[in-house]
Amino acid sequence: MHPSATLLVTLLATITTALPTTYNTTTSNPPTNFVLLTTPSPVENTNTSSVSATSLFDPLANPTYLLRLIGPGYGSLPRFNLTTDGKLETEASGPHGVGDFEYNSTRVRAGEDLMFSSDAEEGKAKGNLGLKDGFLLTVGGEAVGWKVCDGDLGQRVVSDFLVLPSSLCG
């Protein structure tokens, strides 16, 4: 796998109310019904040439999904919610397209892909995701550190939070 430039994961809210500058799980209502986008800039910008949409990816029928980048023309985008316990949640089809399940992000750790699981026990664990400036996805309050890496089957996946830039992905 090859590293790419550090990126920021941002969200596009589809709700009309203003989001708080920083989302705090104890004092704020978390945002709901948004899509996740990637961009190399931490500043809100109308230039969409370097923006990519994301969707869940089931590499080789694994029970844990990854978040992959997708190009223009994709038929639909998953909608995410940020939960009060610091996780992203979304609905998606199960492996091989069988059934619909709720997927929750697993706790993000340095050097690992951003993963989603439908496992009920894993879903009970507290997450460590939040928002900064109303649109940047953070881990423990830190927004810088996300990367895009080449994953299974040639898919580009959101990965490697807070790994040194010289480190290889995966």
JOTA-V174118 format. One record per pair of residues at least 24 apart in sequence whose C-alpha atoms are under 10 Angstrom apart, sorted by sequence separation. I is the first residue (numbers start at 1). J is the second residue. If there is no record, write none. Layout:
i->[I	I]
j->[J	J]
//
This chain:
i->[11	12	53	54	55	80	94	105	10	11	12	53	10	11	90	92	9	10	11	65	88	89	91	9	10	88	89	90	8	9	10	65	87	89	110	8	9	10	64	65	108	109	7	8	9	10	36	38	63	64	108	7	8	9	10	37	62	63	107	108	114	6	7	8	9	36	37	61	62	113	6	7	8	10	56	61	62	89	111	113	5	6	7	8	56	57	58	60	61	110	111	113	56	58	59	60	61	87	110	111	113	55	56	58	57	58	65	67	87	113	58	64	65	66	85	86	87	88	64	65	85	86	87	88	10	12	36	64	85	86	87	88	9	11	35	36	64	84	85	86	87	88	115	9	10	34	35	36	83	84	85	86	87	114	115	9	34	35	36	83	85	86	113	114	115	9	33	34	35	82	84	85	86	113	114	33	34	35	67	68	83	84	112	113	114	32	33	34	56	66	67	82	83	112	113	114	32	33	34	65	66	67	82	111	112	113	31	32	33	65	66	67	82	88	110	111	112	31	32	64	65	66	109	110	111	112	30	31	32	64	65	66	108	109	110	111	112	30	31	64	65	86	108	109	110	111	29	30	31	63	64	65	86	108	109	110	111	29	30	63	64	86	109	110	29	30	35	62	63	64	82	28	30	32	33	34	63	111	113	25	27	32	33	111	112	113	25	26	32	57	58	111	112	23	25	26	56	57	111	24	25	56	23	24	25	24	23	14	13	12	13	13	11	69	68	69	67	68	68	68	66	70	66	69	70	68	69	70	67	68	69	44	66	67	68	69	42	43	66	67	68	42	44	66	67	68	43	44	59	60	66	67	42	43	59	60	66	42	57	58	59	57	59	59	39	37	38	57	36	37	38	57	30	31	36	37	57	30	36	42	56	42	54	55	25	31	41	54	25	31	40	54	24	25	23	24	25	40	23	24	40	22	23	24	38	22	23	38	21	22	23	38	20	21	22	23	19	20	21	22	23	20	21	22	23	19	20	21	22	23	19	20	21	23	18	19	22	24	23	22	11	38	10	13	10	12	13	11	12	10	11	12	10	11	9	10	11	8	9	10	8	9	10	8	9	8	10	9	8	9	7	8	9	7	8	9	6	7	8	9	6	7	8	9	5	6	7	8	5	6	7	4	5	6	4	5	3	4	5	3	4	2	3	4	2	3	1	2	1	2	9	1	8	1	7	4	7	1	6	6	7	1	6	3	6	3	6	6	6	5	4	3	4	3	3	4	2	3	4	2	3	1	2	3	1	2	1]
j->[35	36	77	78	79	104	118	129	35	36	37	78	36	37	116	118	36	37	38	92	115	116	118	37	38	116	117	118	37	38	39	94	116	118	139	38	39	40	94	95	138	139	38	39	40	41	67	69	94	95	139	39	40	41	42	69	94	95	139	140	146	39	40	41	42	69	70	94	95	146	40	41	42	44	90	95	96	123	145	147	40	41	42	43	91	92	93	95	96	145	146	148	92	94	95	96	97	123	146	147	149	92	93	95	95	96	103	105	125	151	97	103	104	105	124	125	126	127	104	105	125	126	127	128	51	53	77	105	126	127	128	129	51	53	77	78	106	126	127	128	129	130	157	52	53	77	78	79	126	127	128	129	130	157	158	53	78	79	80	127	129	130	157	158	159	54	78	79	80	127	129	130	131	158	159	79	80	81	113	114	129	130	158	159	160	79	80	81	103	113	114	129	130	159	160	161	80	81	82	113	114	115	130	159	160	161	80	81	82	114	115	116	131	137	159	160	161	81	82	114	115	116	159	160	161	162	81	82	83	115	116	117	159	160	161	162	163	82	83	116	117	138	160	161	162	163	82	83	84	116	117	118	139	161	162	163	164	83	84	117	118	140	163	164	84	85	90	117	118	119	137	84	86	88	89	90	119	167	169	82	84	89	90	168	169	170	83	84	90	115	116	169	170	82	84	85	115	116	170	84	85	116	84	85	86	86	86	79	79	79	80	81	80	148	148	149	148	149	150	151	151	155	152	155	156	155	156	157	155	156	157	133	155	156	157	158	132	133	156	157	158	133	135	157	158	159	135	136	151	152	158	159	135	136	152	153	159	136	151	152	153	152	154	155	136	135	136	155	135	136	137	156	130	131	136	137	157	131	137	143	157	144	156	157	128	134	144	157	129	135	144	158	129	130	129	130	131	146	130	131	147	130	131	132	146	131	132	147	131	132	133	148	131	132	133	134	131	132	133	134	135	133	134	135	136	133	134	135	136	137	134	135	136	138	134	135	138	141	141	141	131	158	131	134	132	134	135	134	135	134	135	136	135	136	135	136	137	135	136	137	136	137	138	137	138	138	143	143	143	144	143	144	145	144	145	146	144	145	146	147	145	146	147	148	145	146	147	148	146	147	148	146	147	148	147	148	147	148	149	148	149	148	149	150	149	150	149	150	150	151	158	151	158	152	158	156	159	154	159	160	161	156	161	159	162	160	163	164	165	165	165	165	166	166	167	168	167	168	169	168	169	168	169	170	169	170	170]
//
